[in-house]
Amino acid sequence: MGNYPHGHHESVLRSHGWRTASNSAGYLLSSLKPDMRVLDVGCGPGSITTDLATKVPQGEVVGLEPTSDPFEEGYKLATARGVDNVSFQVGDARKLPFSDGTFDVVHTHQVLQYLNADDRTKAIREMRRVTKPGGLVAIREADQATVTFYPEINGLTEFVDLYRKVARANGGEADAGRRLHAWVKEAGFAPSDITATAGTWCYHTPEERAWWSGSWSDRILHSTWAKNVVESRHASQEDLNRLAEAWRTWGANEDGWYGIMHGEVLCRVR
């Protein structure tokens, strides 16, 4: 699946750990049944994975990552919540280590945006292959061009522009959400088998602002993404210091508000 451009620095895992099935896979939940077998591709530290496992108590959920780095956090979370029907496995989304028709549902969240066009199509086709006939492939991707925030802070606008530029330079697509329905059609799903929706994340409360601004101000300075941005000369360390301060300024503003739209698809496998 290639190297995740943000890496697995503590600030990245902290950000991902906020994600739950409710706030990041709500479009899928009504389709789940208690005995289903679910694959979560690109599971990260397992917060969504573990949450999905609670929705299929007689089934199981397998989380997949190209590296085992975040699995310790995943198992800690599962143990803390008393969830014993979840496991984690190393694997490549472009060549999934499972037989045809293994899972009732294959879910992925914020993964395709980091892949180039060929790898993205391979990953979607692999997810379809390991899904049982009648099952679902569920995909959700952010769309960075839809980011909106208040108050207007130049540093945040500059950050979004930089994020989108770096993603495309790496072969990915930061504005993935709006393209998602087209990508799954390109990979072979019939339009009649695709249900496309949109979801959002919003951060406004003091706790949400502190968490979101804190995680991003740290990621800008300490993650693999930060290192690669400087090494590839998309921005200098001084630029990143300034952008991190912009995040902290936004987070400290009692009127701060931040929102982003996501594209979502449920694809029925025939």
N, C-alpha and C positions, 0 to 999 in steps of 0.2 A: 504493500500500500504506500510505500515511500515514507519519508520522514515527515512527521507532523511538524509544520513550520513553527509552531509556538513552543514545542518541546513539552516537558513535564515538570517545569519549575513549580515550586510550591504555590506561587501566585496563579499559575494556570490551573492547577488542580483545585485551588480554592474557588476560582471562578466556576469551574465545571461542577464542583460539588454542590452548588446552589440549585442545579437543575433537577427537577423531579418529573415523574410521569405526568403530573397534573399541569405544571407550567411549561412543559416542553414536548409533551406527546398527548395532549388532551384530545386531539382529533382522532386518535387510535383507540382510546380506552373503551368506548362503547362496543367495539368489535371484538374485544377479548373475551374468552371463555375460560372458566377455572382450570380446565385440564390441558390448555394449549402449551405447545413447545415453542419458545420464542428465541430468536437470535438477535442480539444487539450489536451491530457492526460499528466499530469505533466507539467503544463504551467508555473510554477514559477511566476516571476513578470509580465508576459504577453506580453513581447516584440514581440515574434513570433506570439502569439495569436492575438494581435491587428493588426499586419501586415497582417496576413492571412485574417482578417475581411475586410481589404481594397481591397482584391482580390475577395471578394464575396459580393459586395455592396447591392445586393437584397436578400442575404441570411443572415446567422448568424453564429457566432463562439462562442462556449462555452469552456472556459478554466477550467480544473479540477485539483485540488490539494488535498492531504489528510489533509491539514490544510489551514485555511484562512489567515495565516500570510503574504503571499506576495500579497494578493488581493488589498490592498490599493495602492501599486505601480502600479498594473495593471489598476485600474480605473483611477488613475491620468494620466497615459500615454494615455489611450483611450480618456479622456476628453481633454487633451492637443492637441491631433491630430484630434479631432472632429469626432471620431469614435463611433457610437451609436448602432452598431449591434454586440457588443461583451459583454459577461457576464461571471461571474466566479462562480464556484460551488465547494463545498467540496465533495469529493468522493474517493472511493478506486478503483484503476485500476483492482484489482482482482475480484471486484463485482460492476460493473458500475451501477449507479442509473438511468438507462435509459431502455426503452422497446426495444425489438428486432427491428432492421431495422430503427433506429431513424435518423441516419446521413448518408450523402452521402460520407463523408470522415472522417476517424478517424486518427489523426496524433499524434505521440509521438516522443520526441527528448531527448536523453540521460536519459532514464528511466530504460530500461530493464537491463542495466549493473549493477544496484544496487539490483536486485531481485535474490533470489535463483531460482533454476531450476523449482521447482513446481510453485512458484508464477509467474515466468516469463511466463510459459505456460498458466496459468490461465489468466493472463493479455492479452496475444495475443488472446486467444479464446474469451475473453470478448469484445475486440475491434472488432473482426470479428462479434460477435453476434449483436452488436448495429449498425453495418453498413448495409445499404440497399443492397439487391442483385444488383450486377453490380457496387457497390461502391468500394472504395479503403481504405485499411489500409496502412498507410505510416509511416515507422519507420526509424530513423537514430540514430546510436550509434558510439561513438568514439572507437578507437583502440589504447590504450596507448603504446603498443609495437612499434607502428609506429612513435612515437615522434622522431623528429630529430631537432637539433639546432646547431647554430654556434654563437660564438666560443665554443669549447668544455669546459664545466665547470663541474668539478666533482660533485659539489653540485646538479646540475640539473639532472645528471644521477642518483644520489642517490635518489633524490626526486621521479623520475619516478618509480624506483624500489620499493620504499616505498609505493607509491600510489597503485601499482599493488598488492603488498603483503597485504596491509590493505583491499583492495576491496575483495580479495579472502577469507581473514579471516572472513569477514562479510557475506560471502555466495554469493557475487556478482562475476562479471567477467569484469575486466578492459579492456581486449582485446576483447570487445564485437563485434566490427565492422566486423571482419572476420568471426564470427560465426552466424551473423544475418540471413543469408539466410537459414542456417540449422535449426535455432530455429523456424522460421516460418513454415518450413516443418514439424518439430516435433509437432507443434501445430495444424496441419491439413491442411495447404494450399498445394495445388497441385503444383509441380514444374512449370507446364505450366501457372500458375496464378501468378507467382512471377517474377518481374523484379528487378534484383540486380545491383546496381551501387556503385560507390565510390565517395566521396567528400573530400574536405580538408578545413582546416583553416590554415592561414599563417599570421604571425605577423612580420613586418620588419620595417615599418616607425617609426620615433621617437615617434609619438603619439601612435601607436599600441604597441610598446615596453613598453612605460611608463604605458599604461593601463593594459596590460597583466601581466607584472612583478609586478606592484603595487597591482593588485587584488590578485595575488597568494601569494605574500609576506605577505599580510594582512590575507588571508585565512589560511595560514600555522600557523599563530600565534593566531588568534582570533575566528575562526569558530568552530562549533560543531565537525567537523572532527579533528581539532587540539586537542581539549580536549579529544576526544575518543582515539586518537593515543597515547597520553601520559598515559591515564588511563589504556589502554590495554598493555602498555609497548612495543609497536612497536618502539617507539622512545622516547627520553627524551626531555625535554623543551630546553636543550642546543642544541640538534640535530636540533630541529625545528628552533631555532634562527639562526643556521648556514645555514640551507636550505633557510630560508627567505632572508638572506644576499646574497646567491648565486643568487636568483631571481633578487635582486636589482642590483647586479653586471652585470648580463646579460642585464637587461633593460637599463643600462647606457652605454653599449658598442655600439658605432655607427655602428658597423658591425653586430650587433645582428640580428639573423634570427631564426624563430621557426615555425615548421610545424607539423601537425598531420592529419592522414587519418581517414575517417569515412566510415563505411558500411551503405548502404541505401537499402531499399526494398520498392517497391510498390506491394501490394498484392490485387488481384482482388477477390471480394467476390461473390460467386455463390449461 
